[in-house]
Amino acid sequence: MGYKSDQTRQNICRAATELFAREGFQRVTMQSICQAAGLSRGGLYRYYDNTAAVFEDIASGFAKHLEEQFEKSLHAGASANEMLDSISRQIETEMTDPESSLTAAIYEYCHCTGSDYLESIYKNLREIWKRFIEYGVSTGEFNNVDAEAGADLIIFTYEGVRMGSHVVQISSVTAKNVTVMIRKLLVRAE
């Protein structure tokens, strides 16, 4: 595909991401994506057959971006503590602003489509967190914790709070408490 096609896809995904985060998966229609992206129905259908295809493209893009960020930081020799600080800030923002997250939409998508997509997300995230924890242990910055158990604890704590944020307002204090406890689990006391 050409540059213009890539730009149009990015525009569609950017507009649809806001809709999915705000409305969830089920309430978003191809028509609402057309309106948000400023495209005709034919223009949108040139790129995507249905809302599930749009959603899958968005979600796979996020997963790819996360993995690329991690790999880039590793290859640059970044400090595990600096990486954890950056991740913590991002997590805190997402926990306190449910409309900035696709968590609820992902659960809806899996439920509606019968997709095992959530399982694949979990496996990818678990591997990234496991490698990150192992990296921090190898640099001596992190405690010698079980990387798989630590990854599970972080993922499910974070996901649980993000899902909860769709029902209960999560304060910045609560979000900070979560990241502080993750830091206490991982970071070697000086």
C-alpha positions in Angstrom: 0.0 0.0 0.0 1.0 3.5 -0.6 1.6 6.4 1.7 -1.9 7.9 1.2 -3.4 4.5 2.0 -1.3 4.2 5.2 -2.4 7.7 6.2 -6.0 6.9 5.6 -5.8 3.7 7.7 -4.1 5.6 10.5 -6.8 8.3 10.4 -9.5 5.6 10.5 -7.8 3.8 13.4 -7.2 7.1 15.3 -10.9 8.1 15.0 -12.2 4.6 15.8 -9.9 4.2 18.8 -11.6 7.2 20.4 -15.0 5.8 19.6 -14.2 2.3 21.0 -12.6 3.7 24.1 -15.6 5.9 24.8 -18.5 3.7 23.6 -17.2 0.1 23.9 -17.1 -2.4 21.0 -20.8 -3.1 20.6 -22.1 0.5 20.2 -19.6 1.5 17.5 -20.9 1.1 13.9 -19.3 1.5 10.6 -21.4 4.6 10.1 -20.1 6.2 13.3 -16.5 5.4 12.2 -17.2 7.0 8.9 -18.5 10.1 10.6 -15.6 10.3 13.0 -13.0 9.7 10.3 -14.6 12.0 7.8 -15.0 9.3 5.2 -17.9 8.0 3.0 -19.1 4.4 3.6 -17.4 3.4 0.4 -14.1 5.0 1.5 -14.2 3.1 4.8 -15.2 -0.2 3.2 -12.3 0.1 0.9 -10.1 -0.6 3.9 -12.2 -2.6 6.4 -15.2 -5.0 6.0 -16.6 -4.5 9.5 -16.0 -3.0 12.9 -14.3 -6.2 14.1 -11.6 -5.8 11.4 -11.1 -2.1 12.4 -10.9 -3.1 16.1 -8.4 -6.0 15.4 -6.2 -3.6 13.4 -6.2 -1.1 16.3 -5.5 -3.7 19.0 -2.7 -5.4 17.0 -1.1 -2.0 16.4 -1.1 -1.3 20.2 0.5 -4.6 20.9 3.1 -4.1 18.2 3.9 -0.6 19.4 4.3 -1.8 23.0 6.7 -4.6 22.0 8.7 -2.2 19.7 9.0 0.3 22.6 10.3 -2.4 24.9 12.8 -3.7 22.3 14.0 -0.2 21.5 14.6 0.5 25.2 16.4 -2.8 25.7 18.7 -2.3 22.7 19.5 1.3 23.9 20.6 -0.2 27.3 17.9 1.8 29.2 17.8 1.4 32.9 15.1 -1.0 34.1 14.2 1.6 36.7 13.7 4.4 34.1 11.6 2.0 32.0 9.5 1.2 35.0 9.0 4.9 35.8 7.8 5.5 32.3 5.5 2.5 32.3 4.1 3.5 35.7 3.2 7.0 34.5 1.3 5.5 31.6 -0.4 2.9 33.7 -1.5 5.6 36.2 -3.0 7.7 33.5 -4.9 4.8 32.0 -6.3 3.6 35.4 -7.7 7.1 36.2 -9.2 7.7 32.7 -11.3 4.8 31.5 -12.0 6.6 28.2 -8.3 6.5 27.3 -8.3 2.7 27.4 -9.7 0.0 25.2 -10.0 -2.5 28.0 -13.8 -2.7 28.2 -14.0 -2.8 24.4 -11.6 -5.7 24.3 -13.7 -7.7 26.7 -16.8 -6.9 24.8 -15.2 -7.8 21.5 -14.1 -11.2 22.8 -17.5 -11.9 24.3 -19.4 -10.8 21.2 -17.2 -12.6 18.6 -16.1 -15.6 20.7 -12.6 -14.6 19.8 -9.6 -15.9 21.8 -8.0 -12.5 21.2 -7.8 -11.7 24.9 -5.8 -14.9 25.4 -3.3 -13.9 22.8 -3.0 -10.4 24.3 -2.4 -11.9 27.7 0.3 -14.2 26.3 2.1 -11.4 24.5 1.9 -9.1 27.6 3.0 -11.8 29.9 6.1 -12.5 27.7 7.0 -8.8 27.5 6.6 -8.3 31.3 8.5 -11.5 32.0 11.4 -10.4 29.8 11.3 -6.9 31.4 11.5 -8.3 34.9 14.3 -10.7 33.9 16.1 -7.7 32.4 15.8 -5.8 35.6 17.0 -8.8 37.6 20.0 -9.2 35.3 21.0 -5.6 35.6 20.8 -5.9 39.4 18.1 -3.2 39.6 15.3 -5.6 40.5 14.8 -8.1 43.2 15.3 -11.8 42.2 11.6 -12.4 41.8 9.8 -15.1 39.9 9.4 -13.3 36.5 6.3 -15.3 35.4 4.5 -14.8 38.7 5.5 -11.1 38.8 4.2 -10.7 35.2 0.9 -12.3 36.1 0.5 -10.2 39.2 1.2 -7.0 37.3 -1.0 -7.8 34.4 -4.1 -8.9 36.4 -3.8 -6.1 38.9 -3.5 -3.5 36.2 -6.3 -5.0 34.1 -8.5 -5.4 37.1 -8.1 -1.8 38.1 -8.7 -0.6 34.5 -11.9 -2.7 34.2 -13.0 -1.4 37.6 -12.5 2.2 36.5 -15.5 1.7 34.2 -17.6 1.2 37.2 -15.9 3.2 40.0 -13.9 6.4 39.7 -10.3 5.5 40.4 -8.4 8.3 42.1 -4.9 9.3 41.2 -3.9 8.2 44.8 -5.3 4.7 44.1 -3.5 4.5 40.8 -0.2 5.7 42.4 -0.7 3.0 45.2 -0.8 0.3 42.6 2.4 1.4 40.8 4.2 2.0 44.1 3.4 -1.6 45.2 4.6 -2.9 41.8 7.8 -0.9 42.3 8.2 -2.3 45.9 7.8 -5.8 44.5 10.4 -5.3 41.8 13.0 -2.7 42.7 15.9 -3.7 44.8 16.1 -1.5 47.9 19.1 0.7 48.0 
